[in-house]
Amino acid sequence: MKLSACLLVCLSACLLVCEGLTAQITPCPGRNDDNFKTGTCCANVTPDYIFPSEFPPNGIMNSGSYACIENCSTVTAFDTTVTLRMFPHPGIMGTANGQPACDEVAFVLQVQEIGLPPAFSFSIGTNPPVNNVRSSFLSGKYMRTWVTIDSDGFVHQFWRFLVSGDAVWQSGARPCPIPPCIPTYPSMSMHGHIDIECTEFNPHLGEYGWSFNTQLTHYAGCLSHINIPQNTRNLPPSSLRHDDTSYHFVAPGGFNWLANPPAAASLNTASNLDALRSTVSHVNTPIGQPSLQVCQSEAALRTWGQPVSVTCACGQPGNFYYNQNWPGGPNQNAALCPMSFEKEWSSLVLVPEIPTGFVQQYLGEYPPAGVPYVMRGIKIFAVLGTVSYDDFCDLRLDSEKETTHVVFGSNHIYDPRRQNEPILFASFTTFGPTTDMLLDFGNNVLANDSLLAGAPGWTNILWMISR
């Protein structure tokens, strides 16, 4: 009986993996740039990126790794399979009358541990997603596109989405992977990114190469459940708040958790590749009708940052939290327009748990071999911060605009041996410069100056920082 059960589990795992390797009949979209870089500040644009109608209808399967990180040092990791599906964004009530912005999509992500029962599983989303039900979809905000050319000369185009959603557990009652804040809050808020990848037709494989990578994080309790009234999922300090532990999921598998942490100086940023863009709600509509969210063109940023310390969160021992200043002032972190109309922006220290107002939690790296080429040697960080910024593209009255922004995102640093592999679409006609770092984070504020660490939120201001 034990042998039969083992064979059944192994066969099921094999079928899952093999299904993910079958040829995709959905071709790659025939586009390069995304139309956000027009050269005109705050101009309304029609974005052109990867849409749900172009995504493989049965989704994409991949391997994955789920981990609990305690005191920035002890890692408990599990191998998983993961399936990703993409849908039109169903909209959320309270924002543009339930209509999504022009650059939002919905994802459904299902994770299953590989192994004998009692294996755990969780999902973010349902098929199809349900309007205004946060746990029924992983909200994706389109960020940027770039290409990578592998050692065989094949071009891989990526489309990055920042994502936010609630993971719902189906099984796996054990201290790890399920955080102790469950069932106080039955679902687990997760923030991060999804990179959709499509490779041109490969004659050697006879298929189109669709894939994805992702990083999702449920932050340590002092951050995700910070005990202030503005946080709808606040908890007082206790064992339920898991101040000593954060929870993470990455795909594909083969990830080396906490391996080879970089020097703090590696996170300095100074580049002409940086940009900001807005999704604002000021379109004139008929009387009595709410305004709709529209996308606007990118504005260049002057950026400069200095990592000041490497610690752990919540006063716990260890390190791997890179606390970074973003000092504001003339020529520092100002958004630039051709009209020379600029706004300063800076880190904002609202809570002692984020001592500089901006922190990146180092998660680990992919090895230089044994994983897909496009992931080799990449170091990954989860991003969290509070930023002070007045969006100059938002035409609402100052009294109606947010100035305090809680931001979430991801950072990838590439192996120097790959010689700045990502090639950004920095102009209409040619590839822009290559870069070795892609730091992307977006605003998750719902109301004026509300701090929503770990609570539901939807983006409207995005920063793109490269190096």
C-alpha positions as CSV (number, residue, x, y, z in Angstrom):
1,M,0.0,0.0,0.0
2,K,2.8,2.4,0.9
3,L,4.6,1.6,-2.4
4,S,1.4,2.1,-4.4
5,A,0.8,5.5,-2.8
6,C,4.4,6.5,-3.4
7,L,4.2,5.5,-7.1
8,L,0.9,7.4,-7.5
9,V,2.4,10.6,-6.0
10,C,5.5,10.3,-8.2
11,L,3.4,9.7,-11.3
12,S,1.2,12.7,-10.5
13,A,4.2,15.0,-10.0
14,C,5.7,13.7,-13.3
15,L,2.5,14.4,-15.2
16,L,2.4,17.9,-13.8
17,V,5.9,18.6,-14.8
18,C,5.5,17.0,-18.2
19,E,2.3,19.0,-18.9
20,G,4.3,22.2,-18.2
21,L,6.8,21.2,-20.9
22,T,4.3,20.4,-23.7
23,A,4.5,22.7,-26.7
24,Q,2.4,25.9,-26.5
25,I,0.3,26.7,-29.5
26,T,0.0,30.4,-28.5
27,P,2.5,32.5,-30.4
28,C,4.4,35.4,-28.8
29,P,2.8,38.9,-29.3
30,G,4.2,40.8,-32.2
31,R,5.3,43.9,-30.3
32,N,8.3,45.4,-28.7
33,D,7.8,48.8,-27.0
34,D,4.8,49.4,-24.8
35,N,4.0,53.0,-25.9
36,F,4.6,54.6,-22.4
37,K,7.6,56.6,-23.5
38,T,6.3,59.4,-25.7
39,G,8.6,62.2,-24.7
40,T,5.6,64.3,-23.5
41,C,5.0,64.5,-19.8
42,C,1.6,63.5,-18.5
43,A,0.2,62.7,-22.0
44,N,-2.6,60.2,-22.1
45,V,-1.4,57.0,-23.7
46,T,-2.8,53.7,-25.0
47,P,-0.5,51.0,-23.6
48,D,0.6,48.1,-25.7
49,Y,1.7,45.1,-23.6
50,I,0.9,41.5,-23.1
51,F,-2.9,41.0,-22.8
52,P,-4.9,38.1,-21.4
53,S,-6.3,37.3,-24.8
54,E,-2.8,36.5,-26.0
55,F,-1.8,34.4,-23.0
56,P,-1.9,30.5,-23.3
57,P,-5.6,29.8,-22.4
58,N,-4.7,26.8,-20.2
59,G,-2.1,28.8,-18.3
60,I,1.6,28.1,-17.8
61,M,3.0,25.5,-15.4
62,N,6.3,25.9,-13.7
63,S,8.3,24.6,-10.7
64,G,8.5,26.7,-7.6
65,S,9.9,27.0,-4.1
66,Y,8.1,28.1,-0.9
67,A,10.0,29.2,2.1
68,C,9.6,30.5,5.7
69,I,12.6,32.6,6.8
70,E,13.1,33.0,10.5
71,N,15.3,35.6,12.0
72,C,16.8,36.3,8.6
73,S,18.8,33.1,8.9
74,T,16.8,29.9,9.2
75,V,15.1,28.8,6.0
76,T,12.5,26.1,5.8
77,A,11.9,25.5,2.1
78,F,9.5,23.2,0.1
79,D,9.5,22.3,-3.6
80,T,6.3,22.9,-5.4
81,T,4.5,23.0,-8.8
82,V,2.7,26.2,-9.8
83,T,0.2,27.1,-12.4
84,L,-0.4,30.6,-13.6
85,R,-3.5,31.9,-15.5
86,M,-4.2,35.4,-16.8
87,F,-7.6,37.2,-17.1
88,P,-9.0,40.6,-17.8
89,H,-9.1,42.6,-14.5
90,P,-12.6,42.4,-13.1
91,G,-12.3,45.8,-11.4
92,I,-12.8,46.7,-7.7
93,M,-15.5,48.7,-6.2
94,G,-14.4,52.0,-4.7
95,T,-11.9,52.7,-7.4
96,A,-13.1,54.2,-10.7
97,N,-16.6,52.7,-10.1
98,G,-15.3,49.1,-10.2
99,Q,-13.6,49.6,-13.6
100,P,-9.9,48.6,-13.8
101,A,-7.2,51.0,-15.0
102,C,-5.9,50.7,-18.5
103,D,-2.8,48.7,-17.5
104,E,-4.2,46.1,-15.0
105,V,-4.8,42.4,-15.4
106,A,-5.9,39.6,-13.0
107,F,-3.8,36.5,-12.3
108,V,-4.8,33.2,-10.8
109,L,-1.9,31.3,-9.2
110,Q,-2.2,27.8,-7.7
111,V,0.7,26.2,-5.7
112,Q,1.0,22.5,-4.8
113,E,3.8,21.1,-2.7
114,I,5.6,18.1,-4.3
115,G,5.7,15.2,-1.9
116,L,3.7,12.7,0.1
117,P,0.6,13.8,2.0
118,P,0.1,15.9,4.0
119,A,1.4,18.1,1.3
120,F,0.2,21.8,1.4
121,S,-1.5,23.8,-1.3
122,F,-2.7,27.4,-1.6
123,S,-4.1,29.5,-4.3
124,I,-4.6,33.2,-5.1
125,G,-7.7,33.6,-7.2
126,T,-10.6,31.7,-8.7
127,N,-11.6,30.8,-12.2
128,P,-13.0,33.2,-13.2
129,P,-12.0,36.1,-10.9
130,V,-14.9,37.8,-9.1
131,N,-15.4,41.5,-9.0
132,N,-14.4,43.1,-5.6
133,V,-13.5,39.7,-4.0
134,R,-9.8,40.2,-3.3
135,S,-9.0,36.5,-2.7
136,S,-10.5,35.7,-6.2
137,F,-7.6,37.3,-8.1
138,L,-4.0,38.4,-7.9
139,S,-4.2,42.0,-9.1
140,G,-1.5,42.8,-11.6
141,K,-0.3,46.3,-12.6
142,Y,1.8,46.4,-15.8
143,M,5.3,47.8,-15.2
144,R,7.8,47.5,-18.0
145,T,9.2,45.4,-20.8
146,W,12.7,44.3,-21.8
147,V,14.5,41.6,-23.7
148,T,17.3,39.1,-23.0
149,I,19.3,37.4,-25.7
150,D,20.5,34.0,-24.6
151,S,23.7,32.2,-25.5
152,D,22.0,30.5,-28.5
153,G,20.9,33.9,-29.9
154,F,17.2,33.5,-29.1
155,V,15.3,36.6,-27.9
156,H,13.2,36.4,-24.8
157,Q,10.8,39.3,-24.2
158,F,9.6,40.0,-20.7
159,W,6.6,41.9,-19.4
160,R,6.7,42.7,-15.7
161,F,3.6,43.1,-13.5
162,L,3.6,44.2,-9.9
163,V,1.1,42.1,-8.0
164,S,-0.9,42.1,-4.8
165,G,-3.4,39.6,-3.5
166,D,-4.6,37.2,-0.8
167,A,-3.4,33.6,-0.7
168,V,-6.0,31.1,0.6
169,W,-4.8,27.8,2.1
170,Q,-6.4,24.5,0.9
171,S,-4.3,22.1,3.0
172,G,-1.1,21.8,5.0
173,A,-1.7,22.5,8.7
174,R,1.7,22.8,10.2
175,P,3.7,25.7,11.8
176,C,5.5,26.3,8.5
177,P,4.2,27.0,5.8
178,I,1.1,28.5,7.3
179,P,1.8,31.6,9.3
180,P,0.2,31.9,12.8
181,C,-1.8,34.9,11.8
182,I,-4.1,32.4,10.1
183,P,-7.0,32.1,11.0
184,T,-7.2,35.5,12.7
185,Y,-7.0,36.8,9.1
186,P,-8.1,33.7,7.0
187,S,-6.1,34.8,4.0
188,M,-2.4,35.8,3.7
189,S,-1.6,39.1,1.9
190,M,1.2,38.7,-0.6
191,H,3.0,41.3,-2.7
192,G,5.6,41.0,-5.4
193,H,6.0,40.7,-9.1
194,I,5.2,38.3,-12.0
195,D,7.4,38.4,-15.1
196,I,5.7,37.0,-18.2
197,E,8.3,35.7,-20.7
198,C,7.8,34.7,-24.3
199,T,10.6,33.4,-26.6
200,E,10.4,33.6,-30.4
201,F,9.6,30.3,-32.2
202,N,12.4,27.8,-31.5
203,P,13.0,25.4,-34.4
204,H,15.0,23.1,-32.1
205,L,12.0,22.6,-29.8
206,G,9.2,23.2,-32.3
207,E,7.3,25.4,-29.9
208,Y,6.8,28.9,-28.6
209,G,8.5,29.3,-25.3
210,W,6.0,30.8,-22.8
211,S,7.2,30.9,-19.2
212,F,7.1,33.1,-16.1
213,N,9.0,33.9,-12.9
214,T,7.6,35.4,-9.7
215,Q,8.4,36.5,-6.2
216,L,5.6,36.8,-3.6
217,T,6.1,37.9,0.0
218,H,4.1,38.0,3.2
219,Y,6.3,40.3,5.3
220,A,7.3,39.8,8.9
221,G,4.5,40.5,11.3
222,C,5.8,43.9,12.5
223,L,5.4,45.1,8.8
224,S,2.4,43.1,7.5
225,H,0.4,43.4,10.7
226,I,1.8,46.7,12.0
227,N,-0.4,47.7,14.9
228,I,-1.8,51.0,13.8
229,P,-5.4,52.0,13.0
230,Q,-4.8,52.5,9.3
231,N,-3.8,48.9,8.8
232,T,-6.9,46.8,8.4
233,R,-4.9,43.7,9.3
234,N,-3.1,45.0,12.4
235,L,-2.2,42.8,15.3
236,P,-0.6,43.6,18.7
237,P,2.8,42.1,19.3
238,S,2.3,38.4,20.1
239,S,3.2,34.9,18.8
240,L,0.3,35.3,16.2
241,R,2.1,38.3,14.6
242,H,5.1,36.3,13.5
243,D,7.6,39.2,14.0
244,D,10.4,36.7,13.6
245,T,9.3,35.0,10.4
246,S,8.4,36.1,6.8
247,Y,6.9,33.9,4.1
248,H,7.9,33.7,0.5
249,F,7.2,32.0,-2.8
250,V,9.4,32.1,-5.9
251,A,9.2,30.4,-9.3
252,P,10.9,28.7,-11.1
253,G,12.4,26.3,-8.6
254,G,16.1,25.7,-8.0
255,F,16.4,28.9,-6.0
256,N,19.1,29.2,-3.4
257,W,17.6,31.0,-0.4
258,L,19.8,33.6,1.3
259,A,22.8,32.5,-0.7
260,N,25.7,35.0,-1.4
261,P,24.2,38.2,-0.1
262,P,25.5,41.3,-1.9
263,A,27.4,44.1,-0.4
264,A,25.2,47.0,0.6
265,A,27.0,49.2,-1.9
266,S,25.6,47.0,-4.7
267,L,22.2,48.6,-4.2
268,N,23.3,52.1,-5.0
269,T,21.4,53.6,-7.9
270,A,22.4,56.3,-10.3
271,S,21.1,56.0,-13.9
272,N,19.4,57.8,-16.7
273,L,17.1,54.8,-17.3
274,D,14.8,55.6,-14.4
275,A,11.2,56.6,-15.0
276,L,7.9,57.2,-13.3
277,R,4.4,57.0,-14.7
278,S,0.9,57.5,-13.3
279,T,-2.5,56.1,-13.5
280,V,-4.8,59.0,-12.5
281,S,-8.5,59.6,-12.1
282,H,-9.2,63.1,-13.5
283,V,-10.9,62.4,-16.8
284,N,-13.9,64.6,-17.4
285,T,-17.0,62.5,-17.5
286,P,-20.8,63.3,-17.7
287,I,-22.2,64.9,-14.6
288,G,-23.0,62.3,-11.9
289,Q,-20.6,59.7,-13.3
290,P,-17.2,58.9,-11.7
291,S,-14.0,59.6,-13.5
292,L,-12.1,56.8,-15.1
293,Q,-8.6,55.8,-14.6
294,V,-6.3,56.6,-17.5
295,C,-2.6,55.8,-18.2
296,Q,-0.1,58.6,-18.8
297,S,3.3,58.7,-20.3
298,E,6.6,58.2,-18.4
299,A,8.6,61.0,-16.8
300,A,12.3,60.7,-16.2
301,L,13.7,60.6,-12.7
302,R,16.9,61.9,-11.2
303,T,17.8,59.2,-8.7
304,W,20.4,58.7,-6.1
305,G,20.3,56.3,-3.2
306,Q,22.6,55.1,-0.5
307,P,22.2,51.8,1.5
308,V,22.9,52.8,5.1
309,S,22.5,49.5,7.1
310,V,21.8,45.8,6.8
311,T,19.6,44.5,9.6
312,C,16.8,42.1,10.3
313,A,13.2,43.2,10.8
314,C,11.3,43.8,14.0
315,G,14.4,44.0,16.1
316,Q,15.2,40.3,15.5
317,P,18.8,39.0,15.2
318,G,20.4,38.6,11.8
319,N,20.5,40.7,8.7
320,F,19.4,40.7,5.0
321,Y,17.1,43.8,5.3
322,Y,18.8,46.5,3.3
323,N,17.7,49.8,4.7
324,Q,18.1,52.6,2.1
325,N,17.7,56.3,2.1
326,W,16.1,58.2,-0.8
327,P,16.9,61.8,0.2
328,G,14.8,64.4,-1.5
329,G,15.9,67.9,-2.7
330,P,16.9,69.7,-5.9
331,N,18.4,67.3,-8.4
332,Q,17.8,64.3,-6.1
333,N,14.9,62.0,-6.8
334,A,13.1,64.7,-8.7
335,A,10.7,63.8,-11.6
336,L,11.7,65.6,-14.7
337,C,9.6,66.8,-17.6
338,P,10.6,68.5,-20.8
339,M,8.8,71.6,-19.4
340,S,11.2,71.5,-16.4
341,F,8.3,71.0,-14.1
342,E,9.5,68.7,-11.4
343,K,8.6,67.3,-8.0
344,E,10.8,66.1,-5.3
345,W,10.3,62.7,-3.6
346,S,12.0,61.0,-0.7
347,S,11.8,58.2,1.8
348,L,9.5,58.9,4.7
349,V,10.1,57.3,8.1
350,L,6.6,56.7,9.4
351,V,7.3,53.7,11.7
352,P,10.4,52.6,13.5
353,E,10.2,49.2,11.8
354,I,11.4,50.8,8.6
355,P,14.2,53.0,10.0
356,T,15.0,54.7,6.7
357,G,11.6,54.5,5.1
358,F,12.7,52.1,2.4
359,V,13.9,48.5,2.8
360,Q,14.7,45.6,0.5
361,Q,14.7,42.1,2.0
362,Y,17.2,39.9,0.3
363,L,15.8,36.5,-0.5
364,G,18.6,34.7,-2.4
365,E,19.8,33.9,-5.9
366,Y,19.5,31.5,-8.7
367,P,22.7,29.4,-9.4
368,P,24.8,30.2,-12.5
369,A,23.8,26.8,-14.0
370,G,21.1,24.2,-13.8
371,V,18.2,26.7,-14.2
372,P,16.7,28.4,-17.3
373,Y,19.3,30.7,-18.9
374,V,17.3,33.8,-18.3
375,M,17.3,33.3,-14.5
376,R,20.9,32.3,-14.0
377,G,22.8,34.3,-11.4
378,I,19.9,36.6,-10.6
379,K,19.6,37.9,-7.0
380,I,16.1,38.7,-5.8
381,F,14.8,41.2,-3.2
382,A,11.4,41.9,-1.8
383,V,10.7,45.7,-1.5
384,L,8.7,47.7,1.0
385,G,8.8,51.4,1.9
386,T,7.0,54.6,2.6
387,V,7.6,57.5,0.2
388,S,6.7,61.1,0.2
389,Y,5.7,62.3,-3.3
390,D,3.3,64.7,-4.9
391,D,2.3,63.3,-8.3
392,F,2.6,66.2,-10.8
393,C,0.5,64.3,-13.4
394,D,-2.5,64.1,-11.0
395,L,-4.7,67.1,-11.6
396,R,-6.8,66.6,-8.5
397,L,-6.8,69.3,-5.8
398,D,-3.9,69.0,-3.4
399,S,-6.4,68.3,-0.6
400,E,-7.6,65.2,-2.6
401,K,-4.2,63.8,-3.5
402,E,-2.1,61.2,-1.6
403,T,1.3,62.4,-0.6
404,T,2.3,59.4,1.5
405,H,2.7,56.3,-0.5
406,V,3.3,52.7,0.8
407,V,5.2,50.9,-1.9
408,F,5.7,47.2,-2.6
409,G,7.7,45.5,-5.4
410,S,10.8,43.5,-6.4
411,N,14.4,44.0,-7.3
412,H,16.5,41.8,-9.6
413,I,20.3,42.2,-9.7
414,Y,21.9,40.3,-12.6
415,D,25.1,38.3,-12.5
416,P,28.0,40.6,-13.6
417,R,29.3,37.8,-15.9
418,R,26.1,38.3,-18.0
419,Q,27.3,41.8,-18.9
420,N,24.1,43.8,-18.2
421,E,21.8,41.3,-19.9
422,P,18.4,43.1,-19.8
423,I,18.0,45.4,-22.8
424,L,15.3,48.0,-22.0
425,F,13.0,49.6,-24.6
426,A,14.1,53.1,-23.9
427,S,13.2,54.6,-27.3
428,F,10.7,53.9,-30.1
429,T,13.0,52.6,-32.7
430,T,16.0,51.0,-31.0
431,F,16.7,49.0,-27.9
432,G,17.8,51.2,-25.0
433,P,21.0,50.6,-22.9
434,T,21.5,47.3,-21.1
435,T,21.2,47.3,-17.3
436,D,22.2,45.0,-14.4
437,M,19.5,46.0,-12.0
438,L,15.7,46.2,-12.3
439,L,14.1,47.7,-9.2
440,D,10.3,48.2,-9.6
441,F,7.9,49.3,-7.0
442,G,4.3,50.7,-7.0
443,N,2.0,52.7,-4.8
444,N,-0.5,50.8,-2.7
445,V,-2.4,53.7,-1.1
446,L,-6.2,53.7,-1.1
447,A,-7.0,56.9,0.8
448,N,-5.3,60.1,1.7
449,D,-2.1,59.4,3.7
450,S,-3.2,56.0,4.8
451,L,-0.5,53.5,5.8
452,L,-1.6,50.1,4.4
453,A,1.4,47.8,5.1
454,G,0.1,44.4,4.2
455,A,-3.5,45.4,3.7
456,P,-5.4,45.5,0.4
457,G,-4.3,48.3,-1.9
458,W,-4.1,49.1,-5.6
459,T,-1.4,50.9,-7.5
460,N,-1.6,54.3,-9.2
461,I,2.0,55.5,-9.2
462,L,4.9,53.4,-10.4
463,W,8.6,53.9,-10.2
464,M,11.1,52.1,-12.4
465,I,14.7,52.2,-11.3
466,S,17.5,50.6,-13.3
467,R,21.3,50.5,-13.2
